[in-house]
Amino acid sequence: MKSRAALGRAAGPPKQSGFTLIEALMVIAILGIFTALAAPSFSNTIATMRIKSISFDLVNDLNIARSEAIKRNAVVVLASEGDDWNQGWRITTGGTTLKTREALTGSIAIASDETEISFLRNGRPDVVADGDDATDFSITSSLTGVTGRCVKLQPTGSARSVKEACP
């Protein structure tokens, strides 16, 4: 009978592969440190994406109100809930509510000089901003390092969102 050494195997117990408990714990600790370092930048990214989403929702609702005014040949109103756009807004015509948006939560806020925008039958808004030819909605965050957006409603009724602070 041949010995283990003669068969090409080393003497002793067979070798096992895998990770030790200490190695696994070290990897978990390092991943935890990286996650803790990345968390603040994720909160800014999330706030930036929420601002973008809310600004696009507002542009969409302005466009819906305008198109409904043209389609129905009637005045359609986009108005804030109460005196604050942060409490949400609604689209109405002739006492009928067409659409509502819920109140904003978290660190995001909307500010505008107008609390109500009426779209006339031709699709043009009847608001005249003070000395400016556009009505602005400023969408900002209370977090530092987060870029706000400005939704601009033109006198023609077209709305757009730009990545900058409102003038």
PyMOL commands that set and color helices and strands:
alter all, ss='L'
color gray80, all
select helices_A, chain A and resi 4-7+21-72+85-87
alter helices_A, ss='H'
color red, helices_A
select strands_A, chain A and resi 76-80+89-93+96-101+108-111+116-119+135-141+149-153+159-162
alter strands_A, ss='S'
color yellow, strands_A
deselect
rebuild
show_as cartoon
